[in-house]
Structures are given as C-alpha cells and as structure tokens.
C-alpha cells in the first residue's frame, strides 16, 4: 500500500486549488475579459468581494479616477477596476431614449436627441484616439499585459466625435464600438460596486446608439442596433424592457437569420440577466422557452453546421452558468409538473452541458431520468452519450446504452439520425475491437455516402485495439495513397497517424512506433498531447506502469502536459484493473506536474481502492475530499455511493460509514447505475442497522430503482426478515410493484423464503397482486417448484387459476419447473387447477411439460384429461414442442395417445419441420416411419428439406431425400433446398441435391442467384460446372446478372459472369434490361462499364 497521500497533498490543501466548476461568487465567464492590465490571481477570486475591494480602495488617491485616459492606459492601477464606481458618477443623471422610441420600426435620425450629462475628461495623451479605439474593439493589448479600458476607449471615441471625425459619424463604427463596450461590461460585472454605475454606462451607450445617425427601416443596421439596444437593458438586468425589445426582435429575426454574431451576443446578454435575477433555473427556463433560437444550438440539433464557431462564447457562457448545478437529475425532477416539452428541452440541455464537461455517466443518468418521466430523448443526443461513454472507457455502459437506443431507431428515416446511429455503431464495434462488425458498419456508411475522415480513423481503431498493425497500415495506405497530401484534399489527420501508433503500441513494436513518430514530424504533424495520451492509455490498459511513467517523462521534456480529465481517465484505466498502486502512482505524478485535482479525479482514485479491497485507501481519499476548502471537491452522491459500495463489499468499520453518511448535505436519495439508492444498496446486502440510520437521516423508503424496484423488494428477495420487519415498521408500501420482481411477496416467493412470505401475508400483502415478470406469488412459487410454499399460498386464498402474460397460470408454471413438477402439478390439479387453460408463452400445461422434457408429467396430464392436440401460439401443439426439443420418448408417448403427427400450427409447422430445424436426425427418421409427410410445409420455413439445407444438416438432408423429399418443392421465403443452401453458402449440402434441377423461388430465383446474393463465389463456380443455367430468369430480378447490377457489385464480378456466358441484353419482367437495372440502383460506374461492353 502506498503511504497515505494526505502528507503529499499538504501543499495542495494549503494552497488554493482551481475548481472544476466555477462558484457563484466568481463564475468563470465574468472574468474572461478585463479592462486593464494585471490579471487577477486566484486567491483574489476566492476571497470575498468586500475583501478584494477593501485594500485597493485605500491605496488609490481620492482623485485618481478623474485622471484622463493616459493614466488609465498606462496600467498603473493594480485594481483592474473601472473608475465608474466613484460616487460622482452616481450623482450624474443622464437621460435616456424612451423605450417606445428606441424600439420604433420607422427610420430614425437621433441627431437632435437629448444627450446625457457627461463628465468631461482631459484629452488623452499618448496613442492616437483611433488607435485606442481600434485596440479596444479588437481587444488588442498595446504592450504585454496592457489593454484598453472602457473609460479610455469612451473618452477617445467622444473626443473624435467632438472633432467631427467621419469615423465616429459612421453608424457601422458606432455599432461596433457599443457592441464591444457592452461585452466589456458583461465580462466585468463584479467590478461595478453599485448598480447606479452600471446604469450610468448603460445610458451612455444607449445615447450613442440614439446619436448614431439615420438608420433605414428594417435594414441590417437596424437589426444590429436593435440587438444592441436590448443588450443595454439586459446588462442592467432590466428584463421587462429587454424582453419587450426581444419580442420586436423576433419580427426581424427571420429576415436576418444569417447574422449570427450580434444575435448570439444578445442571447448571451439576456442569459446573464436571467442568471443574475433568477439563477440557474431561470436560465434553463429561458432556454427552453426560446428553444428554436437559443436552445437548439446548445444541443447540436440545429441543421446549421457553420453555427458552432459563431456561438462558442454563448455556449461557453451557458455551460459556465450550468456549472453551478450540483445535481442535474434533481433539476429535472423538480420540474416534473411542468410541460413535457419544456422538460424534454431542459433534459437535452443538461445532457449537452454534462458531455461538454466530460461527465457521460451523469449525462446517462439524465437520459434515464427523462425515460422515467416518459420524456423522449432525441436519438442524436443518445448517440452523443454513447460515444462519450466509450471515450471515457465506460464500454459496458456505452454498449448497454447503444442497445437501448437501437430500440428507438427502428423505422427512423431522417438522414441525420441514421448517420448518427450508423456512425455510433461503428464507434461501439471499434472500441470493442469487433473488426467484422466494424467492417459491416463502415461499408454501410460508405454506401450511404456518410463516410468521413473520422469514420476511417474508427475503422483503423478497430484493428489497432486488436494489435493488428499490418491491417491498420494497410487501411491507411488504401485511404490515403498520396499521403501526406492529395490533390483532392483527402489527406490524413493526426487521428489516422495516432491509430497507427496505437496499433504498434499494442503490439509492443516500439521500433515501428518510433519510425511513425518521426514520419509525423517530417510531414509537419508533430505528435501533440492527444497522440501521446492515446499511447499512454494503451500502456495503462496493459498494466505497464513503468512504460506509462516513462512516457510522461518524455511528454514533459517536449513541453506537453495532460489536463486533469486526462489524468483521471488514466487513473480510471488502472482502477478497472483493480490496481490502486498504479492509480496512486499516476495521481502522484499529476501532483508533481502541478495539476490541481478535482472531485472526479479523487473519486476515481477512491474507486480504484474500493475495487481492489483497500478500505484504508478509500478512507484516505474521502478524507481529502471532505476536508478540502474547495467547494467543488466536497463529496457528492457519486462519492457517497463509492463509499457505501466500499462498506458493503469490504466490511468497513460501521462507525466510519455512519460518520460519512451524516455529513452535512449528503443526498442519500440519489441513485447511480450500480447500487440504486443507499437504502436499496443496504437492503440487498442485509445491513439492517445501516438501513435504520439511513431512514432516520431521511432516506425515501419507497424510492424505486431499475433492478429490484425498492428497498422492501430487495430485502424480500434476499430473505432478510429482520430488515423487512424494520421497513414495514417504518411504513413502507407493502404492495409496491416493480417491473421485474413484481411485489415483495412475489420476490420472497420466487426465492422460497417461507417465513418471510408468512410475515408479509400477516402484514397485509396482497396475495393475488399481478406485477412484474412472474405475475403472482403463487405462479412464482410454482415455477420454482416450492410445494410447501404453494400449499401455504393456496391456504391463504391465492387464486389457483389466475392468468398472466409470461408464465401463464400456476399449473403451467409448475409444468415448466425443474423441481419435481409431477408432484406439484398433481397437487394443483387436486386443488382445482384448469388442466386445459391456455395462456402465457407455453400455452397449456401439456405443452409446457412436453417442452420441458418431463415424460412422467406428460403421462399424468393425459390421464387427468389434457387435450393432446390443443393448439397454442408459439409452440403449436405438444407434439411440435417435444419435436423441437428432440425428446423421442415424449414424442412416442404423445403419438401413442393420439397426437396428430402432421398438425400444422405456428412458425415451426408440422413436427417434422420442428425436428429438422434443430437437426434432430433420429427423431426426424422416427417421425417419417410413423407417417409424417416428408413434403409438408410451414408458412415460414417451407419443407423439412429446405430448412435442413438452410442450416447445413447434411445427414438429415440425405435422410429426407431417401424418404422422397421433393427437391423442387417451393417455399414462400427460402424457395427450394438448393437456393436455400446456396444462400447460406453450405457447399457440401449443395452438392447432395445438385443434379436434381434448377428450381426457382420468388425470393432468390435460382440457386445460382442465391449463391451470388450470399457472396459465395466458390459455390457459383460449382453450380456453373454442374450445368446451372446462368441466364435462367426467376424471382423479382430476372437473371443473375440483372439482380447483381441492380444491387451493385464490382465490375470484375460482372466481367466474370459475362465470360461465363451471361446475356448482356437479356430482358427481365420487372427491371427490363441490365442498363435499366444498373441505372435504377444508381450505379453510374456500372452503367459506364456496360456501355463499354455494348449493352
């Protein structure tokens, strides 16, 4: 165990630590730009505002604020405060343009408008006024660390105006100046000590807009001026007048939709005003209400790709505000009574913000919260979550999320969503190293013309993670034959070079890795931090700590440094390997490099100790978070869940856990993806004392999770009777229901906890409640074969014939049981169970017994009057079910009792087809001997010969042919046996019936067509050698050549068929000529090829 790291962190604890998320006292966006030179240090930001101003005001001479622009420009003031906080400015009472006039839509000339009373400054000496204004507008420093302040720029502007300089008379230049001035005010709001100073500057700028000359009605200049007028009200938090102007803006918005710079700066101003007046929730409400203009760009649902660069400041501001949120799920939950559309929009915004902060697990939690509230999360947003999870090495969560999203994708034809789904599928398969599926996704993306440079990089990644460097280099050379540059602009990026490096790193081929690093340098693409970070992760995933540390040394020598999120990711890799020593080594290296740890980094290190079974490491990490003076470090629910998980799995001292959970502000009702709530986690592990404390601390006793459904159901399933008693005494809902286990009574019955079942019944549990996958408690107990428990439930009044969708009724469930079903079934029959009841997935008790291979039970049921030929959905008849399972003994019993050997029902069709599907050769032979029709068909599979050929059951194909199976018998879906086998590519099966003809089918036409469709060229050659007619017409496509041309293929395959005698001018009923077929499929290159061949 590494020595306690608190000692090595003393210096960090004692010095200020930069926060991952800005606090309300000093949000990051407020300090993005300053008016004068010196940067404000972190300790100044962290201190109270009063403390920051106190010493500075004493140090300033009383009349320094009156000095002219030259003094301000010199940068001698270390306070970086505007001079405008002086009381004299507050005494000034400038007039302002009335709102109706300011937002008038007619042409204006404000030359005669009243001017505000302005304090006259001396003319600035030093740089020319125009140079001052230019540096101010473009935020350029005169010298290093010296920037123009608002006072200075305004004085210079007014000086030129008094001199009637044409530059200041230009409306365009005035708008640019006011725009920059408003941005400076917004970025330095904390520098204004009182609201009067802020209002004064707002009046000044509004006066400039009014004096800016004539503005044509409904012109672009009026649109820009209007946006700036709105901002002058927003900057002083006068939202009523700002929003009045905003409604007028909406009338002009559509005409000037392309002007995004001033538009999004206006949105940003309104956003800041809402934040200062109403907090974060007011911002979310504003964005949801103004969704089309302000909300969608944050989420990426807009169709404009060019908007991203224009709205970066707006997005950064929004997300900096949202950094105030400590619990995103609670924000959504608190609005559960609001309109669903508004909640959906807020959910999308929260997800986008969390993804930008590299918190995909929290984003996934918001998605799940939306689902619980029946809100539709956009598929595109779901795909963003999946990709972010994969990048964050949460592969299992990413795969699970992609699988869930796939259910909502079916039938979606919108191009953007299809593109997102396919590209994310490529990401999933590539991160898993599934090269076969990755190739399939990539091919489909290519066919849809969605492919881009990142898709190529992802395909390379699939092979890189498998250490197949040869294939990675091959793809690189295929896609970029003219690298490093190409005339068509198709050039490799750093991502493609990185995948080559990753492949060699995985293969431990350091020589080639270094060679490609040198190649990158020679081509003008020196490896950056991203490249080294990928290689670093490769070493970490293999557990090679020393290689990782050496690589960090090399990065430091090159001047490349990782950010906290990158270090956290590497620590997480070692955490997943249950290697806390390596995780701490990386953590200590981060400290040595001056990285300020955030809560995620410490929590990840804490998780590494928890997974490795190191309770001391968990406590040390938690103590650091608990004692940190940085607000963002204080433990949140993710940390408490890790601690609770550690307690459960490691058996930590109870007093420590008690102390932790009593921490002020701990939200014990929040859930994570693994343990649900703290109370549910304690319940499923049987920690009664801890559960009692949690309840005393305010844990929601009836809160549900995704797995168990609640604390009572979890405790009942695990059989903790004392804990169940506690929960009941505390007032839990005894009949609460969940999707999986149903009720607590059903969960206890499923596990056979007889005493617990009796307790729940005594406390009033509903014995016939129907919920979950198992239906009722009686059905659950019957399924598991608990005879004594079944008797108790029946004595207490359980409905013996209650029916549910899944397992049907108690008797059917008992017949499907693996524990002595005959005795239990006999008892249920004596108690009055309906022997021929039809329900659930098995249909009847006899079908369930036949499918479960219970021969004695089948005999018993027949003796008790079961209908042997009853037909049910799914399995058809009892004989079909027994044939599907291949149990000859039960088949014999059923035939002896009169079962119909050729009964047709369900997908499996007659018993012979059911046996053929699973390849039960002996059973099929027995059925044929008993009179089964060898050529009987089912709606789906056709004949037994077709299905045997399709599944490559060679011996069974021979038996069927010997018994007279018709090789040319047509099946609705697969056609004849030969096309079926050809479609799948079973060469041995094809050769058995090959000499029997050239049968056709509606789907694939001839066997030759089926083989071509399946891509089995070797089979094509065999079929042609055996005399298959290459020009035979069948199916929708006519000839084999027509079919290939419609669906598209390589010209070499067309050449192959032509050489083999395919008729290039053959006519098809549906597609006509080969030229029409190729044209209909959109294959231009094939059309050109055919024309060269004189088609």
Secondary structure, 3 states (H helix, E strand, C coil): CCCCCCCCCHHHHHCCCCCCCCCHHHCHHHHCCCCCCCCCCHHHHHCCHHHHHHHHHHHCCCCHHHCCHHHHHCCCCCCCCCHHHCHHHHHCCCCCCCHHHHCCCCCECHHHCCCCCCCCCCCCCCCCHHHHHHHHHCCCCCECCECCCHHHHHHHHHHHHHCCCHHHHCHHHHHHHHHHHHHHHHHCHHHCCCHHHHHHHHHHHHHHHHCCCCECCCCHHHHHHHHHHHHHHHCCCCHHHHHHHHHHHHHHHCCCCCCCHHHHHHHHHHHHHHHHHHHHHHHHHHHHHCHHHHHHHHHCCCCCCCHHHHCHHHHHHHHHHHCCCCCHHHHHHHCCCCCHHHHHHHHHHHHHHHHHCCCHHHHHHHHHHHHHCCCCCCHHHHHHHHHHHHHCCCHHHHHHHHHHHHHHHCCCCCHHHHHHHHHHHHHHHHHHCCHHHHHHHHHHHHHCCCCCHHHHHHHHHHHHCCCCHHHHHHHHHHHCCCCCCCCCCCCCCHHHHHHHHHHHHHCCCHHHHHHHHHHHHHCCCCCCHHHHHHHHHHHHHCCCHHHHHHHHHHHHHCCCCCCHHHHHHHHHHHHHCCCHHHHHHHHHHHHHCCCCCCHHHHHHHHHHHHHHCCHHHHHHHHHHHHHCCCHHHCCCHHHHHHHHHHHHHHCCCHHHHHHHHCCCCCCCCCCECCCECHHHHHHHCCCHHHHHHHHHCCCCCCCCCCCCCCHHHHHHHHCCHHHHHHHHHCCCCCCCCECCCECHHHHHHHHCCHHHHHHHHHCCCCCCCCECCCECHHHHHHHHCCHHHHHHHHHCCCCCCCCECCCECHHHHHHCCCCCHHHHHHHHHHCCCCCCCCECCCECHHHHHHHCCCHHHHHHHHHCCCCCCCCECCCECHHHHHHHHCCHHHHHHHHHCCCCCCCCCCCCCCHHHHHHHCCCHHHHHHHHHCCCCCCCEECCCEEHHHHHHHCCCHHHHHHHHHCCCCCCCCCCCCCCHHHHHHHHCCHHHHHHCHHHCCCCECCCECHHHHHHHHCCHHHHHHHHHCCCCCCCCCCCCCCHHHHHHHHCCCHHHHHHHHHCCCCCCCCECCCECHHHHHHHCCCHHHHHHHHHCCC
